[in-house]
Amino acid sequence: MDLSSLRPGSSAAVRRLEERVADLEADLAEMRQHQLRLAELADVVQELLVPAAQRDQAAVEAAVERFRKTI
C-alpha cells in the first residue's frame, strides 16, 4: 500500500487505512478459525493414537464417530 501520494491526515489516507484495518481484522478472524480447526484436529489425532496404541478398537471407533459429527 503506497500512501506517499496522500497527505497525512487527508480523508483519502484515512479511508485507505480504515480499509486496510478492516482487511487485517478479517484476515485475523479467518486465521483464528483455522487455528481452532487445527486444534480440534490435533485433539482427534491424540484421541485416535492413544487408543490405537492400546489396541482399544471401541475407543478408536468412538473417536472417529465424534470427528465425523464435527464435519
C-alpha positions in Angstrom: 0.0 0.0 0.0 1.6 3.2 -1.2 0.5 6.3 0.8 3.3 8.5 -0.4 0.9 10.4 -2.8 -1.6 11.1 0.0 -1.2 13.8 2.5 -1.1 12.6 6.1 -4.4 13.1 7.7 -6.3 13.5 4.5 -9.7 11.8 4.1 -8.3 9.6 1.4 -5.4 8.4 3.6 -7.8 7.8 6.5 -10.2 5.9 4.3 -7.4 3.7 2.9 -6.1 3.0 6.4 -9.6 2.1 7.6 -9.9 -0.3 4.7 -6.6 -1.8 5.5 -7.5 -2.3 9.1 -10.8 -3.9 8.1 -8.9 -6.3 5.8 -6.5 -7.2 8.6 -9.3 -7.8 11.0 -11.0 -10.1 8.5 -7.7 -12.0 8.0 -7.2 -12.3 11.7 -10.7 -13.8 12.2 -10.0 -16.3 9.4 -6.7 -17.3 11.0 -8.4 -17.8 14.3 -10.9 -20.1 12.7 -8.1 -22.1 11.0 -6.2 -22.3 14.3 -9.3 -23.5 16.1 -9.9 -26.2 13.5 -6.2 -27.3 13.7 -6.5 -27.6 17.4 -9.7 -29.7 17.0 -7.9 -32.0 14.5 -4.9 -32.3 16.9 -7.3 -33.4 19.6 -8.8 -36.0 17.3 -5.4 -37.4 16.3 -4.5 -37.7 20.0 -7.8 -39.4 20.7 -7.0 -41.9 18.0 -3.4 -42.6 18.7 -3.7 -43.4 22.4 -6.5 -46.0 22.0 -4.8 -47.4 18.8 -1.6 -47.9 20.7 -3.5 -49.7 23.4 -5.4 -51.7 20.8 -8.7 -50.3 22.0 -10.8 -50.5 18.9 -14.0 -49.4 20.6 -12.3 -46.1 21.7 -10.9 -45.6 18.2 -14.3 -46.0 16.6 -15.9 -43.7 19.1 -13.2 -41.0 18.4 -13.8 -41.4 14.6 -17.5 -41.0 15.1 -17.1 -37.9 17.2 -14.9 -36.4 14.5 -17.4 -37.3 11.8 -20.1 -35.4 13.7 -18.0 -32.2 13.6 -17.6 -32.2 9.9 
